[in-house]
Amino acid sequence: MTDILHRRRLLKSAACGFGSLALAGLCAEESSAANVTASNPLASLDPMLPARAKRIIFIFMQGGPSHVDTFDYKPLLFKEDGNEHEFRDARVLAKTGSIQKHRVMKPLWKFRQYGECGQWVSDLFPHIGEHVDDLCFVHSLHTNGVAHGPSTLFLHTGATNLIRPSMGAWVTYGLGTENQNLPGFITIAPSSANGGPRNFANAFLPADYQGTAIGRASQPMTEARIRHLTNSRLSQEEQQRQFELLQGLNRAQLGDDADDRQRAVLSSFELAWRMQMHAPGLMDLSEESTATQAMYGIGEKETDDFGRQCLLGRRMAERGVRFIQINYADNGNNPRWDQHSKMPLHEVHAKASDKPVAGLLADLKARGLLEDTLVWWGGEFGRNPFAQNSDGRDHNPKGFTHFLAGAGVKPGFAYGETDEFGHEAVVDKVHMHDLHATLLYALGLDHERLTYRYAGRDFRLTDIEGRIVDGIFS
């Protein structure tokens, strides 16, 4: 029996086939092992385990704030200020393999106890200090990498040098998004330095799971936009007809034999169209009351910009964005908290971020969102308890502090300890792989089962390591 050459197949194989080839070329850039849900790769999925959190807000403090000057109170530093002691300095060990003496430097700010839990907080963060009874401090973190680039990549992707998916991409791969009109993973004002786009990229995961960037570091938030979101040349009705025509042509060319990667590209077009209808309202902070904006420090010179980021993060959380990253960052070679000299500059960054973060915590709690939103605050590493360049501190990946809030973590609680100088984690140590595993667990994801097969191997965020830190949960 002779095969009948249908018009659709003829067009696909002839002139219009060039469009199909172009689309296939775009798709070829994606992983050949992609296994995307054909109908809707961002559909909301059931968690693997009982979930405490529906979403994460990660407040990234780029550059490594000093834990011994902020939340990890060490009285011995005041007593031994100016004296020399031997320390296993990560940088010196990497270069010489030797242990050297360094001059102890006390914190530049006083510490006070806050809340019923009595958590010590320095005068850098008086507003966050008012919320310690809602916070869970992890004082015993340690990580891989000594320089900003490797440690920042490790914080975001679980690897220091390889191209791996970011944590936000893994989360949306595992859970999808709660709101089909918005991306599942958004990063606000990301930096182009120290990993740049790799910190919110999908790597070998399908493109649906990459982060959507709003603005960029060092750009005023009043100017931040989602690129190519609006079309001022055509009316909404004209854009609707144009979109439906293009999608119809694309689907006609793909036919029934399209692979999952091609369908993923079309679904991304559809999400972009839905975002045109919904994202502009998300970005409009004028909808918020004057009191709410004031709570975030909007309208005040020092806090306006980061306050806008934090308020936008809350608006995303209540609209169902699964992973939200708020970046206190810049695009320079010396990240904001990176004071190798002039530690007093920590005060500049604390003033810019303290009130906005406290406002976010208060706002989430008042709206009931803190019950199922996990707030995560921290940098890529901490800083040493001894001096560098007279009045600075060098990088310290061996022991530092992050804090968590909401979604069933123990409130008013401190987990783990560094040594008496605050240099190395010594009690209940938590590696960054462990923290990643624990955050996924809070979302109902098993870090050992959340895998993706690529290049003949199953990959996961925690590689072949990681343990869940049960002690931080109520």
C-alpha positions in Angstrom: 0.0 0.0 0.0 1.4 3.4 -1.0 1.9 5.9 1.8 -0.1 9.1 1.4 2.0 12.3 1.9 -0.2 14.5 4.0 0.1 18.3 3.7 1.3 18.7 7.3 4.1 16.2 6.8 5.0 17.8 3.4 5.2 21.3 5.0 7.2 20.0 7.9 9.7 18.3 5.6 9.9 21.1 3.0 9.8 24.9 3.5 8.3 25.1 6.9 10.7 22.4 8.0 13.3 25.0 8.5 11.3 26.3 11.4 11.1 22.8 12.8 14.9 22.5 12.3 15.5 25.8 14.1 13.3 24.7 17.1 15.1 21.3 17.2 18.4 23.2 17.2 17.3 25.2 20.3 16.3 22.0 22.0 19.5 20.3 21.2 21.2 22.6 23.7 19.3 20.9 26.4 20.3 17.6 28.0 19.8 14.6 25.8 18.6 12.7 28.8 15.7 15.1 29.5 12.6 13.3 30.9 10.1 16.2 31.1 6.5 15.7 31.9 5.1 16.4 28.4 1.9 18.1 29.4 3.2 20.5 32.0 6.7 20.2 33.4 6.0 22.8 36.1 2.8 21.1 37.4 2.6 21.0 41.2 3.8 17.6 42.4 3.2 15.8 45.6 6.2 15.7 48.0 8.0 12.5 48.6 7.8 12.9 52.3 5.5 14.8 54.8 6.4 18.4 54.1 6.8 21.1 56.6 7.4 23.9 54.1 5.8 24.7 50.7 8.4 27.2 49.7 11.8 28.7 50.6 12.9 32.3 50.8 16.7 32.4 50.7 18.3 35.7 51.7 21.8 35.5 50.4 24.4 37.7 52.1 27.1 37.8 49.4 30.7 38.0 50.6 30.6 36.2 53.9 29.4 38.2 56.9 31.4 37.7 60.0 29.6 35.3 62.4 31.8 36.4 65.3 30.7 40.0 64.8 27.0 39.2 64.4 25.4 36.1 65.9 28.1 33.8 67.3 29.1 35.4 70.6 32.5 34.5 71.9 33.5 36.2 75.2 37.1 34.9 74.8 37.7 37.2 71.9 37.2 40.2 74.1 39.6 38.7 76.7 42.3 37.7 74.2 42.1 40.7 71.9 45.5 41.6 70.6 47.2 38.3 71.8 48.6 35.8 69.3 47.4 32.2 69.1 47.9 29.4 66.7 45.1 28.9 64.2 44.6 26.4 61.4 44.0 29.1 58.8 42.4 27.5 55.7 44.3 29.8 53.2 47.7 29.4 54.9 47.2 25.6 55.2 46.3 25.4 51.5 49.5 27.3 50.5 52.1 26.1 53.1 50.5 23.2 55.0 51.6 24.9 58.3 49.8 26.3 61.3 50.8 29.9 62.1 50.1 32.4 64.9 47.6 35.2 64.3 46.5 38.2 66.3 43.1 37.7 67.9 40.7 40.6 67.1 37.6 41.2 69.2 34.2 42.0 67.7 33.8 45.7 66.9 30.3 45.7 68.2 28.7 44.9 71.6 26.5 41.8 72.0 23.2 41.8 73.8 20.8 39.0 74.7 17.4 39.2 73.1 14.0 37.5 73.5 12.9 34.8 75.9 15.5 32.4 74.5 18.4 34.8 75.4 20.1 34.5 72.0 23.2 36.8 71.8 23.1 39.3 68.9 25.5 42.1 68.2 24.5 45.7 67.8 24.8 45.3 64.0 21.3 43.7 63.9 19.0 45.2 66.5 15.9 44.6 64.4 16.6 41.0 63.6 17.4 40.7 67.3 13.8 41.4 68.1 12.8 38.2 66.3 15.2 35.7 67.8 12.4 33.8 69.4 11.3 32.9 65.9 14.7 32.0 64.7 16.8 28.8 64.6 20.5 29.6 64.5 22.9 27.0 63.0 26.3 27.9 64.5 28.3 24.9 63.3 28.3 25.2 59.5 31.4 24.4 57.4 31.7 24.2 53.7 34.0 23.6 50.7 36.1 26.3 49.0 38.1 29.2 50.5 37.6 31.8 47.7 34.2 33.4 47.0 33.7 31.8 43.6 34.0 28.2 44.6 32.2 28.6 47.9 29.4 30.6 46.3 28.9 27.9 43.7 29.0 25.2 46.4 26.3 27.1 48.4 24.1 27.3 45.4 24.8 24.0 43.5 26.6 21.6 45.8 29.7 21.7 43.7 32.8 24.0 43.5 33.7 23.7 39.9 31.4 21.5 37.8 28.3 22.8 36.0 25.5 21.5 38.3 21.9 22.6 38.8 21.2 25.2 41.4 19.2 24.4 44.5 16.2 26.3 43.2 16.3 24.3 40.0 16.3 21.1 42.0 13.4 22.2 44.1 11.2 23.1 41.1 12.2 19.9 39.4 11.0 18.0 42.4 7.9 19.9 43.3 6.9 22.1 40.3 5.2 25.4 41.1 2.1 26.3 43.0 1.2 29.1 40.6 1.1 28.2 36.9 1.2 31.8 35.9 4.6 32.5 37.5 7.9 30.7 37.5 8.7 28.2 40.2 12.1 29.8 40.9 12.8 33.5 41.0 16.1 35.2 42.0 16.0 38.9 42.8 18.9 41.1 41.8 21.5 38.3 41.3 25.2 39.1 40.9 27.1 38.4 37.7 30.2 37.7 39.7 31.4 34.6 41.6 29.4 32.0 39.7 27.0 34.5 38.1 24.1 32.9 36.2 25.3 29.4 37.3 24.0 30.2 40.7 20.5 30.1 39.4 20.9 27.9 36.3 19.3 24.6 35.5 22.6 23.0 34.1 21.6 19.6 32.7 18.0 19.7 34.1 15.4 20.8 31.5 15.2 24.5 30.9 11.8 24.8 32.6 13.6 24.7 36.0 16.1 27.5 35.6 15.7 30.6 37.7 14.0 33.7 36.4 16.1 36.8 37.3 14.4 40.1 38.2 16.9 42.9 38.0 20.6 42.6 38.7 23.0 43.4 41.5 23.9 47.1 41.8 20.8 48.1 39.8 18.2 50.1 41.8 15.2 48.0 42.5 13.0 50.8 41.2 14.4 50.0 37.8 14.4 46.2 38.1 12.2 44.4 35.6 11.6 41.0 34.1 13.1 41.3 30.7 10.9 41.3 27.6 7.8 41.0 29.7 5.7 43.7 28.0 5.1 44.8 24.4 4.1 48.4 24.0 3.7 48.2 20.3 0.7 45.8 20.2 -2.5 45.7 22.2 -3.3 42.8 24.5 -5.8 41.5 21.9 -3.3 41.6 19.1 -0.7 39.9 21.3 -3.2 37.2 22.1 -3.9 36.5 18.5 -0.2 36.5 17.6 0.6 34.2 20.4 -2.1 31.7 19.5 -1.1 31.7 15.9 2.6 31.1 16.6 1.9 28.3 19.1 -0.5 26.7 16.6 2.1 26.8 13.9 4.7 25.3 16.3 2.4 22.5 17.4 1.4 21.7 13.9 5.1 21.4 12.9 6.0 19.3 15.8 3.0 16.9 15.3 2.7 13.8 17.3 6.4 12.7 17.1 7.9 15.6 19.1 10.2 14.8 21.9 10.0 16.0 25.4 12.6 18.7 24.9 10.6 20.3 22.1 7.5 20.3 24.1 9.4 21.9 27.0 10.3 24.8 24.8 6.7 25.3 23.8 5.6 25.2 27.4 8.1 27.9 28.3 6.5 30.1 25.6 3.1 29.5 27.2 4.5 30.4 30.7 6.0 33.6 29.3 2.7 34.5 27.9 0.9 33.9 31.2 3.5 35.9 33.0 2.7 38.9 30.8 -0.7 38.9 32.3 0.2 38.4 35.9 3.8 39.4 36.7 3.3 43.2 36.3 0.9 43.1 39.2 3.3 41.1 41.2 6.0 43.8 40.7 3.7 46.7 41.7 4.6 47.5 45.3 2.3 50.6 45.3 -0.5 48.1 46.1 1.1 47.8 49.6 0.0 50.0 52.5 2.3 52.8 53.7 2.6 51.0 57.0 3.7 47.8 55.3 6.3 49.6 53.2 7.6 51.4 56.3 8.1 48.1 58.1 10.5 47.1 55.4 12.3 50.4 55.4 11.0 51.5 52.1 11.4 55.3 51.8 14.5 55.4 54.0 17.8 56.0 52.2 19.7 53.2 53.8 17.1 50.5 53.5 14.9 51.4 50.6 16.5 49.2 48.0 16.8 46.0 49.9 13.5 46.7 51.6 11.9 46.5 48.1 13.6 43.2 47.4 12.3 41.7 50.7 8.8 43.0 50.2 8.8 41.6 46.7 9.9 38.3 48.1 6.9 38.2 50.4 4.6 38.9 47.5 6.1 36.0 45.6 5.7 33.7 48.6 2.0 34.5 48.9 1.5 33.9 45.1 3.0 30.4 45.3 6.5 30.8 43.9 8.4 27.8 45.1 11.9 29.0 45.6 12.7 32.7 46.0 16.2 34.1 46.4 16.8 37.6 47.6 20.4 38.7 47.0 22.2 41.3 49.0 25.0 41.5 46.4 26.9 43.6 44.0 28.8 42.9 40.7 32.2 43.9 41.9 35.3 41.8 42.6 35.0 42.5 46.3 31.5 41.4 47.5 29.6 43.5 50.0 30.5 41.6 53.2 34.1 41.0 52.2 36.0 43.2 54.6 39.6 42.0 54.5 40.3 45.4 55.9 38.0 48.1 57.4 35.7 45.8 59.3 33.6 48.9 60.3 32.1 48.6 56.8 30.1 45.7 58.1 27.9 48.3 59.8 27.0 49.9 56.4 25.7 46.5 55.1 24.0 45.7 58.4 22.1 49.0 58.3 21.0 48.3 54.8 19.7 44.8 55.5 18.7 44.5 59.1 15.3 46.3 59.0 14.2 44.8 55.7 14.9 41.2 56.9 13.1 41.9 60.2 10.2 43.4 58.3 10.0 40.3 56.1 9.9 38.0 59.2 7.3 40.1 60.9 5.1 40.4 57.7 5.3 36.6 57.0 4.3 35.8 60.6 1.4 38.3 60.6 0.0 36.9 57.4 0.3 33.2 58.5 2.9 32.6 55.8 5.7 31.7 58.2 3.9 28.5 59.0 4.7 27.0 55.6 7.5 29.2 54.4 11.1 28.4 55.3 13.3 31.5 55.5 17.0 30.9 55.1 19.6 33.6 55.8 23.4 33.4 55.3 26.5 33.8 53.2 28.9 31.5 51.4 31.2 31.3 54.5 32.1 33.2 57.7 35.2 35.2 58.7 38.2 34.5 60.9 38.4 35.5 64.6 41.9 37.0 64.0 43.0 40.1 62.2 44.0 40.6 58.6 45.5 43.9 57.4 45.2 45.4 60.8 41.4 45.8 61.0 39.9 43.2 58.6 39.1 39.5 58.7 39.9 36.8 56.0 37.5 34.1 54.8 36.6 31.3 57.1 34.8 28.2 55.6 35.6 26.1 58.7 32.9 27.4 61.0 30.1 30.0 60.6 26.4 30.8 61.2 23.2 30.8 59.2 19.7 31.2 60.6 16.4 29.6 59.6 12.8 30.6 60.5 9.3 29.1 60.0 8.0 25.8 58.6 8.6 23.7 61.7 12.2 24.6 62.6 12.7 25.1 66.4 12.1 28.7 67.3 14.4 30.5 69.7 17.0 27.7 69.3 20.7 27.5 68.6 22.1 24.3 67.0 25.8 23.4 67.1 28.9 25.3 68.2 32.2 26.6 67.0 35.3 26.5 69.3 35.9 29.1 72.0 37.4 31.5 69.5 34.6 30.9 66.8 37.1 29.6 64.3 36.1 26.0 63.6 32.8 24.1 64.0 33.3 21.5 66.8 29.9 20.5 68.2 27.1 19.0 66.0 28.9 20.0 62.8 26.8 20.8 59.8 28.3 20.6 56.3 26.7 22.5 53.5 25.7 19.2 52.0 23.9 18.5 55.3 22.1 21.8 55.2 21.0 21.2 51.6 19.7 17.8 52.6 17.8 19.3 55.5 16.2 22.1 53.5 15.0 19.6 50.9 13.6 17.4 53.7 11.6 20.4 55.1 10.0 20.6 51.6 9.2 16.9 51.6 12.0 15.9 49.3 14.4 13.0 49.9 17.8 14.3 48.8 18.9 10.7 48.0 15.9 10.1 45.8 15.8 13.5 44.1 18.0 12.5 41.2 18.4 13.1 37.5 20.2 10.8 35.1 22.7 12.6 32.9 25.7 11.3 31.0 25.2 7.8 32.3 25.1 8.8 36.0 22.5 9.8 38.5 23.1 13.2 39.9 21.7 14.9 43.0 22.2 18.2 44.8 24.1 16.6 47.7 26.2 14.4 45.4 27.0 11.2 47.4 27.0 13.0 50.8 24.6 14.8 53.1 22.6 13.9 56.2 19.4 15.4 57.5 19.9 17.5 60.7 16.8 16.4 62.6 17.8 18.4 65.7 16.6 21.7 64.2 13.0 20.6 63.8 10.3 20.9 66.5 
